[in-house]
């Protein structure tokens, strides 16, 4: 890590605060959230919550991929995380967060099929996409393939089975989730089944990457991420596993979901033109918004679903970075995308980083990087959300995902990026 921070300093000799923030965030995640286990796997907590989210853990270690090709210890850590993630998927593909041991910690009172290993069982498509993405990027950045073992294949098949089942959530799925004495965003209606959906070819999600309940069951950016993850599975099956049957199954499911996105996830907006919607139910209802958490509509090029110059994405970007998005906030100190997961007029550092990494304008990228530098509230860290008029008002002082998104954005500005294909 010292070599990487030295490279950043050499690229930004006149930005001492920015480089100090980078070094602090990079080291903090490594020193406080990552634990190597005796079985060779890796457990990664989110920061202020002592559980491992499949999504967060993958995003937290992603910038370390830039070190993994030269540092066997870093590569071992990431490989150990992939193996731990896939073990959790095999344990329960509907769970989003897990305990390090079978301790029974977490939301054990939820009305769903809980177990002592499970911290939370909110089903989110992206929880299954992120481990596949991390496994693929580990291969592309290091050449390693040892993690594509029989357990990995079993987990991938389990993921594809769940996504296929959830194409017909109304008739085929046994998943239910209810939480009592909580905000409406923390539980699903209809006795835990969620809002009514029709068949679209897409796969259903109970919750968003914010861990908030979906208003409509087909979450478009999460389905886009699933399409990309299935393409990864196809390539891994062809190039590493030599499994033509698995490759064909992944391609077929990817095409079905992608066709559903094109048929149900795109609408004509009178002001912005042809745009992607955030959610739909396949019955004519759509949700026009975006959320700060990834996968988001803003993050579509970051997910590798389409390029940043795709015309539908460009129209969508204009919409969600405007007041047409109910979670886009403007204030005295900053403007950007927030979330119903946090208070009104709080925007997220994660969304600012994604806005920067998906921008085609160097001027916009520099403005966003400076904005992140100026809104750390003097802590040297990023936060979940902060108030657009006062960055000293923020949520979650220890949130590793936000810290590492900042690191990845800064590295990109320095010409250092994860190899993605």
Secondary structure by P-SEA (a helix, b strand, c coil): caaaaaaaaaaccccaaaaaaaaaaaaaaaccccccccccbbbbcccccccccaaaaaaaaccccccccccaaaaaaaaaaaaaaaaaaaacccccccccccccccccccccccccccccccccaaaaaaaaaaaaaaaaaccccccccaaaaaaaaaaaaaaaaaaaccccccbbbbbccccccccccccccccccccccbbbbccccccccccccccaaaaaaaaaaaaaaaaaaccccccaaaaaaaaaaaaaaaaaaaaccbbbbccccbbbbcccccccccccccccccccccccccccccccccaaaaaaaaaaaccccccccccccbbbbbcccccccbbbaaaaaaaaaacccaaaaaaaaaaaaaccccccccccbbbccccccccccccaaaaaaaaaaaaaaaccccccc
